[in-house]
Amino acid sequence: VQLVESGGGLVQAGGSLRLSCAAFGSTFSINAMGWYRQAPGKQRELVARITRGGGSTNYADSVKGRFTISRDNAKNTMYLQMNSLKPEDTAVYYCNALMFEGIIYWGRGTQVTVSS
């Protein structure tokens, strides 16, 4: 499975961005998916994740109420709508996919920069 993120960029504080993660290959074996981020000098952290059917989601406390994760299995794409962005949201955002067989795949990441 190959995961390709897009939608990152530079935005002012208070603005919005929508990230996309397109999956290619054996997408029928993808179970849960998630968004992670890594800021300079910090460890990679979970932002949000979603089950295969989209019926269950969970978020990091720092993004609750501002970010929304979703997925469209017909398009093999996951999204992250980010609103009310803050400078501390600046990071490289990665998507990942947990396969039914337990393998985890990662995308290469997309940069999000929020200016104050």
C-alpha positions in Angstrom: 0.0 0.0 0.0 1.2 3.5 -0.9 -0.1 6.5 1.0 0.2 10.0 -0.5 -0.6 13.1 1.6 -1.5 16.5 0.1 -3.0 19.8 1.1 -0.4 21.1 3.4 0.9 24.7 3.2 1.4 28.0 4.9 -1.6 29.6 6.6 -2.2 32.3 9.1 -3.3 31.6 12.7 -7.1 31.1 12.8 -7.1 29.8 9.2 -8.1 26.4 7.9 -6.5 23.7 5.8 -7.8 20.3 4.6 -5.3 17.5 4.3 -5.9 14.4 2.1 -4.3 11.0 2.2 -4.8 8.9 -0.9 -4.2 5.2 -0.7 -3.0 3.0 -3.6 -2.6 -0.7 -3.9 -4.2 -3.3 -1.6 -6.6 -0.8 -0.1 -9.2 -3.5 0.6 -6.9 -4.7 3.4 -6.8 -1.3 5.2 -8.4 -1.3 8.6 -8.0 1.8 10.7 -6.3 4.9 9.5 -4.8 7.9 11.3 -3.1 11.2 11.1 0.1 11.9 13.0 2.4 15.0 13.2 5.9 15.7 14.1 7.2 19.2 14.9 10.9 20.0 14.8 12.7 18.5 17.8 9.7 16.6 19.0 8.4 13.1 18.8 5.8 12.1 16.3 2.3 12.2 17.9 -1.1 11.0 17.2 -3.5 13.7 15.9 -6.6 11.6 15.1 -7.6 8.2 13.9 -10.6 6.6 12.4 -12.0 3.1 12.0 -12.6 1.4 8.7 -16.2 2.3 8.6 -15.7 5.7 10.0 -18.0 5.0 12.9 -15.4 5.6 15.6 -12.9 8.4 15.8 -10.6 9.8 18.4 -8.5 12.9 18.7 -5.6 14.3 20.6 -6.8 16.7 23.3 -4.9 19.5 21.6 -7.0 19.3 18.5 -10.4 18.3 19.8 -13.1 20.7 18.5 -10.9 22.1 15.8 -9.9 19.1 13.6 -12.2 16.6 12.0 -11.0 13.3 10.5 -13.0 11.5 7.9 -12.6 8.9 5.1 -14.2 8.0 1.9 -13.5 4.3 1.2 -15.0 4.5 -2.3 -12.2 7.0 -3.1 -9.6 5.3 -0.9 -9.0 8.7 0.7 -8.8 10.0 4.2 -9.1 13.6 5.2 -8.2 15.9 8.0 -10.1 19.2 8.2 -8.2 21.6 10.3 -9.9 24.8 11.5 -8.8 27.5 13.9 -5.2 26.7 13.3 -2.6 27.7 15.8 1.2 28.2 15.4 1.7 25.2 17.6 0.0 23.1 15.0 3.0 23.6 12.7 4.5 20.2 11.9 4.9 17.6 9.2 1.7 15.7 9.0 1.7 12.0 8.2 -1.0 9.6 7.5 -0.8 5.9 8.3 -2.8 2.8 7.6 -3.2 -0.2 9.8 -3.8 -3.3 7.7 -6.0 -6.2 8.9 -2.9 -8.4 9.0 -1.2 -6.0 11.4 1.2 -4.2 9.0 1.4 -0.4 9.3 2.2 1.8 6.3 3.2 5.5 6.4 3.0 8.3 3.9 5.9 10.7 3.4 4.2 13.6 5.0 3.0 17.1 4.2 4.3 20.3 5.8 1.8 22.5 7.6 3.1 25.9 8.8 0.9 28.3 10.8 2.2 31.8 11.1 1.2 34.0 14.0 
